[in-house]
Amino acid sequence: MPRGVYNRDKARNVSSFAQAVSNETDEQIEAKLHERFTVLSDLAYAAVDGTIRGLIVSGPAGLGKSFTVEQVLNEYDPEGVRSTQIKGYVRATGLLRALYEHRHPGCVVVFDDADSIFFDDVSLNLIKAATDSSDKRMISWMTEAKFEDQDGDIMPRRFQFNGTVIFITNYDMDAMIDKGHKLAPHFGALVSRSHYIDLAMKTKRDYLIRIKQVVKAGLLDDYTEEQKSDVMNFVIKNFDRLRETSLRMVLKIAKLRRANATRFESLAKVTCLKNG
């Protein structure tokens, strides 16, 4: 599939996260999100110790799903010896090499916003083999081409994979399966082989309450109480106009507040708001 088609399709799906309407109270949303992120942390620990073979984390961009997984990985593998994170575009050959180099028990391969693999049949088949429920997960690459690992050794055409795979994606796979999306059969196969967690952030209220949770947990601890108050007041007042509803946007606004206390609102309106 051409890269442009993939990107348009992805954009349509990601935008659907904030189109839902919820009748939940703020307290109910806060409790829901706290529970989901606690479950995510528990599942990440289960993934890195090999208790589960595959984990899929679904949720909108920029609201902490990658950070939660990275916290667990940094604790588990601070030197990055037993784990690798793949971000962005990846070819099937690169995927094969990553799986081979992290094939041993206790190794973890994390795909973070590397959704291009879902549009490639070869990559999908490799992932299905890596997360299969059989006792022996055998991965095959039966082509004439030969590939080397990072040490320059020729990789075998067939090897057993005993590691764990984690997907961090903006795709709402449940919704896409229910709607009969063209990728629904593939997503169904992956969900069947993995533990799937939807972080339940579907509305802008969900987004805002999640941002408040993370700020309360320490996102802006490097700033004074006055600075934090100014930043959050600006975010809440202008939430519907933010160019991006994410933790990254909160940090952008905070940096403007630190840089120019008297004019930060003007600066933030122009650079951080739609039609600013």
URHURA-V649503 format. One record per residue. N is the residue number from 1. SS is DSSP state (A for helix, B for strand, O for the rest). OMEGA is omega in radians with two decimals (none if undefined). Layout:
# URHURA-V649503
N;SS;OMEGA  N;SS;OMEGA
This chain:
# URHURA-V649503
1;O;3.13  2;O;-3.07  3;A;-3.13  4;A;3.12  5;A;3.11  6;A;-3.09  7;A;3.11  8;A;-3.14  9;A;3.14  10;A;-3.11  11;A;3.12  12;A;-3.12  13;A;-3.09  14;A;-3.10  15;A;-3.11  16;A;-3.09  17;A;-3.02  18;A;-3.11  19;O;-3.10  20;O;3.10  21;O;-3.08  22;O;3.06  23;O;-3.14  24;O;3.01  25;O;3.10  26;A;3.14  27;A;3.11  28;A;3.12  29;A;-3.14  30;A;3.13  31;A;3.13  32;A;-3.11  33;A;3.09  34;A;3.14  35;A;-3.11  36;A;-3.12  37;A;3.02  38;A;3.09  39;A;3.11  40;A;3.12  41;A;3.13  42;A;-3.13  43;A;3.11  44;A;3.07  45;A;3.13  46;A;3.13  47;A;-3.07  48;A;3.10  49;O;3.03  50;O;3.12  51;O;3.04  52;O;-3.02  53;O;-3.10  54;B;3.12  55;B;3.07  56;B;-3.13  57;B;-3.08  58;B;3.10  59;O;-3.13  60;O;-3.06  61;O;2.93  62;O;-3.10  63;O;2.89  64;O;-3.11  65;A;3.11  66;A;-3.11  67;A;-3.13  68;A;3.12  69;A;-3.13  70;A;3.08  71;A;3.14  72;A;3.14  73;A;-3.13  74;A;3.08  75;A;-3.08  76;A;-3.01  77;O;-3.03  78;O;-3.13  79;O;3.14  80;O;-3.10  81;O;-3.03  82;O;-3.10  83;B;3.06  84;B;3.09  85;B;3.13  86;B;-3.12  87;B;3.11  88;O;-3.03  89;O;3.10  90;O;3.08  91;O;3.13  92;A;3.14  93;A;3.08  94;A;3.08  95;A;3.13  96;A;-3.12  97;A;3.13  98;A;3.12  99;A;-3.13  100;A;-3.09  101;A;3.11  102;O;-3.08  103;O;-3.02  104;O;3.07  105;O;-3.12  106;O;3.10  107;O;-3.07  108;B;3.02  109;B;-3.12  110;B;3.04  111;B;-3.06  112;B;-3.10  113;O;3.08  114;O;-2.97  115;A;3.10  116;A;-3.14  117;A;-3.12  118;A;-3.10  119;A;-3.13  120;O;-3.06  121;A;-3.13  122;A;3.12  123;A;3.14  124;A;3.13  125;A;3.07  126;A;3.14  127;A;3.12  128;A;3.12  129;A;-3.10  130;A;-3.10  131;O;-3.09  132;O;-3.08  133;O;-3.13  134;O;-3.12  135;O;3.11  136;O;3.11  137;O;-3.08  138;B;3.11  139;B;-3.07  140;B;3.07  141;O;-3.00  142;O;3.08  143;O;3.12  144;O;-3.09  145;O;3.07  146;O;-3.10  147;O;3.14  148;B;3.02  149;O;-3.06  150;O;3.10  151;O;3.13  152;O;3.12  153;O;3.12  154;B;3.14  155;O;3.09  156;O;3.13  157;O;-3.13  158;B;3.13  159;B;3.13  160;B;-3.14  161;O;-3.12  162;O;-3.14  163;O;-3.13  164;B;3.13  165;B;3.07  166;B;3.06  167;B;3.00  168;B;-2.97  169;B;3.03  170;O;-3.12  171;O;2.99  172;O;-3.01  173;A;3.11  174;A;-3.11  175;A;-3.12  176;A;3.07  177;A;-3.12  178;A;-3.11  179;O;-3.14  180;O;3.09  181;O;-3.10  182;O;3.10  183;O;-3.06  184;A;3.13  185;A;3.13  186;A;3.12  187;A;3.11  188;A;3.13  189;A;3.14  190;A;3.12  191;A;3.11  192;A;-3.08  193;A;-2.99  194;O;2.93  195;B;-3.04  196;B;3.06  197;B;3.02  198;B;-3.04  199;O;2.94  200;O;3.04  201;O;-3.02  202;O;-3.07  203;O;3.11  204;A;3.05  205;A;3.05  206;A;-3.11  207;A;-3.07  208;A;-3.14  209;A;3.06  210;A;3.10  211;A;3.11  212;A;3.12  213;A;-3.07  214;A;3.07  215;A;3.11  216;A;-3.12  217;A;3.05  218;A;-3.10  219;A;-3.08  220;O;-3.11  221;O;3.10  222;O;-3.10  223;O;3.11  224;O;3.12  225;A;3.12  226;A;3.12  227;A;3.12  228;A;-3.14  229;A;3.13  230;A;-3.12  231;A;-3.09  232;A;3.06  233;A;3.12  234;A;-3.13  235;A;-3.10  236;A;-3.11  237;A;-3.02  238;O;-2.97  239;A;-3.09  240;A;-3.10  241;A;-3.14  242;B;3.11  243;O;-3.11  244;O;3.13  245;O;-3.02  246;O;3.05  247;A;3.10  248;A;3.13  249;A;3.10  250;A;3.14  251;A;3.07  252;A;-3.13  253;A;3.12  254;A;3.13  255;A;3.07  256;A;3.12  257;A;3.13  258;A;-3.06  259;A;-3.04  260;O;-3.04  261;O;-3.05  262;O;-3.06  263;O;-3.02  264;A;-3.13  265;A;3.10  266;A;3.11  267;A;-3.11  268;A;3.12  269;A;-3.10  270;A;-3.01  271;A;-3.01  272;A;-3.11  273;B;3.00  274;O;-3.10  275;O;-3.11  276;O;none
